[in-house]
Amino acid sequence: MLLVYVENILAVSEVAEELVGVIGSKFKLKKSSVGRPSRYLGGGIEQVQTDDGRIIWSANCIEALGCCLASGKLGFDPVRPDDVLSPLDCALISKIDWAEFYPDADEQLPRRMPTPHGAEVLTRAYVDANHAGNLANRRSHTGILIYINNSPVLWYSKKQNTVETSSFGSEFVALHIAVEMVEALRYKLRCFGVPIDGPTEVLCDNRSVVTNSSVLASTPNKRHNAI
């Protein structure tokens, strides 16, 4: 088995040296990096002998599991230094409930999210649409700018795939795209262990869209119909 990530290759096999030799005959390898692995993708690697064969585990993963088990967050006995974790044991780390760190989060939380650390960050998004800006096909154009604190980190400017008959429709499509981008950004920040201060502010200049997206009982008020 070969584990490949960009230029990093980890061979897991009884004939690992032969596999690396075949790869080296086709590609130029860094000589100092060829050999028994000690680290892979930033994690410590150790080889554990089991009754049914050899298995390579990440030492960092074992330490993290030991901490979680000792704290009682997982439902079986704590790991002792001489224990070998099965694939099922490693999979149980995804059962940790991270909602206690983000009690106000309504969106999905990463299952293997690191513990949040550092100062909380504010997220804010500006969204707008140019209704029927393309005179040839009457398509609208979406513009989105997303900030973390006071720094712009994401921007989006692209024509919409559909033809909307009103400014309400084009603004609503733009808001939908912005919400998806915000959800993806918040998910990535939590994967990095960056704490987020409250919900993201999404600013839109169309009152009908704001009302219809925040008040479910409201009636859509379409204006500026294209002729």
RATAUR-V470776 format. One record per pair of residues at least 24 apart in sequence whose ideal C-beta (glycine too) atoms are under 10 Angstrom apart, sorted by the first residue. I is the first residue (numbers start at 1). GAP is how many residues later the second one is. Records with the same first field share a line. If there is no record, write none. Layout:
I = GAP, GAP
//
This chain:
1 = 55
3 = 37, 38, 53
5 = 35, 36
6 = 35
7 = 26
8 = 25, 29, 31, 32, 33, 34
9 = 24, 25, 28, 31
10 = 27, 30, 31, 35, 46
11 = 26
12 = 25, 35, 42, 43, 44
13 = 41
14 = 39, 40
48 = 35, 36, 37
49 = 35
50 = 34, 36
51 = 33
55 = 29, 30, 31, 32
57 = 27, 28, 33
58 = 32
61 = 24, 29, 32, 51
62 = 27, 28
64 = 26, 29, 32, 48, 50, 51
65 = 24, 25, 27, 28
67 = 48
68 = 24, 25, 27, 28
69 = 24
71 = 25
73 = 24, 27
98 = 92
101 = 89, 92, 94
102 = 84, 88, 93, 94
104 = 92, 93, 94, 95
105 = 81, 85, 91, 93, 94
106 = 77, 93
107 = 72, 75, 76, 77, 79, 80, 83, 92, 93
108 = 75, 78, 79, 82
109 = 77, 78, 81, 82
110 = 77, 78, 79, 80, 81, 82, 83
112 = 79
113 = 74, 76, 77, 78, 79, 80
114 = 76, 77, 78, 79, 80
115 = 78, 80
116 = 73, 74, 76, 77, 78, 79, 80
117 = 75, 76, 77, 78
118 = 74, 75, 76, 77
119 = 30, 75, 76, 78
120 = 29, 74, 75, 76, 77, 78
121 = 26, 27, 28, 30, 68, 73, 74, 75, 76
122 = 25, 26, 27, 28, 74, 75, 76, 78, 79
123 = 24, 25, 26, 30, 31, 59, 62, 63, 66, 73, 74, 75, 76, 77, 78, 79
124 = 24, 25, 26, 28, 58, 76, 77, 78, 79
125 = 29, 31, 50, 53, 54, 56, 57, 60, 75, 76, 77, 78, 79
126 = 26, 29, 52, 75, 76, 77, 78, 79
127 = 29, 44, 47, 48, 49, 50, 51, 52, 54, 55, 75, 76, 77, 78, 79, 82
128 = 42, 43, 46, 47, 50, 75, 76, 77, 78
129 = 31, 35, 38, 39, 40, 41, 42, 43, 44, 45, 46, 48, 75, 76, 77, 80
130 = 27, 29, 30, 37, 40, 41, 44
131 = 29, 33, 34, 35, 36, 37, 38, 39, 40, 43, 75, 92, 93, 94, 95
132 = 31, 32, 33, 34, 35, 38, 92, 93, 94, 95
133 = 26, 27, 37
134 = 25, 26, 29
137 = 26
138 = 25, 26, 27, 88
139 = 24, 25, 31
140 = 24, 26, 27, 29, 30, 31, 33, 34, 86
141 = 29, 33
142 = 28, 29, 31, 32, 33, 34, 35, 36
143 = 31, 35
144 = 30, 31, 33, 34, 35, 37, 38, 58
145 = 33, 58
146 = 32, 35, 36, 39, 54, 56
147 = 53, 54
148 = 37, 41, 46, 48, 52
149 = 48
153 = 32, 36
154 = 24, 27, 28, 30, 31
155 = 26
156 = 25
163 = 63
164 = 58, 61, 62
165 = 57, 59, 60, 61, 62
166 = 42, 54, 55, 56, 57, 58, 59, 60
167 = 39, 41, 42, 55, 56, 57, 58, 59
168 = 38, 40, 41, 44, 52, 53, 54, 55, 56, 57
169 = 40, 51, 53, 56, 57
170 = 36, 39, 54, 56
171 = 33, 34, 35, 36, 37, 38, 39, 41, 42, 53
172 = 32, 34, 36, 37, 40, 41, 48, 50
173 = 36
174 = 30, 32, 35
175 = 27, 29, 31, 34, 35, 37, 38
176 = 33, 37
178 = 24, 25, 26
179 = 34
//
